[in-house]
Amino acid sequence: MSSFIIISVLILLIVFMLLIGVPLNVLKVLGRIAGRIFISVLLLFVLNLVFSSFGYHLPINYFTIAFTGVLGIPGLAALSVISIYMV
């Protein structure tokens, strides 16, 4: 899809939500999900930044972000152990 179509759809969704209104619970859930995704990406980036001098790299992709977002710090530790021992 072109970027024009994506931006147009997003603008229409925002206008629709402003006109109709969105239940507060939906916004809370979306905010939590966005926050966990942001923290996951930040943790993965910091981990890669700190351990890059030791030759350790954990890719930042949809799977690692989702895994870390759902499980948090234990998920990040599990991905690290899996990456060290499986690769």
C-alpha positions in Angstrom: 0.0 0.0 0.0 1.2 3.5 -0.7 1.8 5.8 2.2 -0.9 8.1 1.0 -3.5 5.4 1.4 -2.3 4.5 4.9 -2.2 8.1 6.1 -5.7 8.7 4.6 -7.1 5.7 6.4 -5.5 6.8 9.7 -6.9 10.3 9.4 -10.4 9.0 8.6 -10.2 6.7 11.7 -9.2 9.6 13.9 -12.0 11.8 12.6 -14.5 8.9 13.0 -13.4 8.3 16.6 -13.6 12.0 17.4 -17.1 12.2 15.9 -18.5 9.0 17.4 -16.5 8.7 20.5 -14.5 5.9 21.8 -15.2 4.1 25.1 -12.6 4.9 27.8 -11.8 1.2 28.4 -10.7 0.7 24.8 -8.3 3.7 25.1 -6.8 2.3 28.3 -6.2 -1.1 26.8 -4.6 0.5 23.7 -2.5 2.7 25.8 -1.2 -0.2 27.8 -0.4 -2.2 24.7 1.4 0.8 23.2 3.3 1.4 26.4 4.4 -2.3 26.6 5.5 -2.2 23.0 7.5 0.9 23.5 9.2 -0.5 26.6 10.0 -3.7 24.8 11.7 -1.9 21.9 13.6 0.2 24.4 14.8 -2.7 26.4 15.8 -4.7 23.3 17.7 -1.6 22.0 19.5 -1.1 25.3 20.4 -4.8 25.5 21.9 -4.7 22.0 23.7 -1.4 22.8 25.3 -2.7 26.0 26.2 -6.2 24.8 27.3 -5.3 21.2 30.9 -5.0 22.3 30.8 -8.7 23.4 29.5 -9.8 20.0 25.9 -10.4 21.3 23.0 -9.3 19.2 19.3 -10.0 19.6 17.2 -8.9 16.6 14.4 -6.4 17.1 11.5 -7.8 15.1 7.8 -8.5 15.6 8.4 -11.8 17.5 10.9 -10.5 20.0 8.9 -7.3 20.6 5.7 -9.4 21.2 7.5 -11.9 23.4 9.1 -9.2 25.5 5.9 -7.2 25.6 3.9 -10.1 26.9 6.4 -11.6 29.3 8.5 -8.5 30.3 11.9 -8.8 31.8 11.7 -12.6 32.1 10.8 -12.8 28.4 13.9 -10.8 27.6 16.0 -13.1 29.7 14.5 -16.1 28.1 15.1 -14.7 24.6 18.7 -14.0 25.6 19.3 -17.5 26.9 17.7 -19.1 23.8 19.8 -16.9 21.6 23.0 -17.8 23.4 22.5 -21.5 23.6 20.6 -22.2 20.4 22.7 -20.1 18.0 
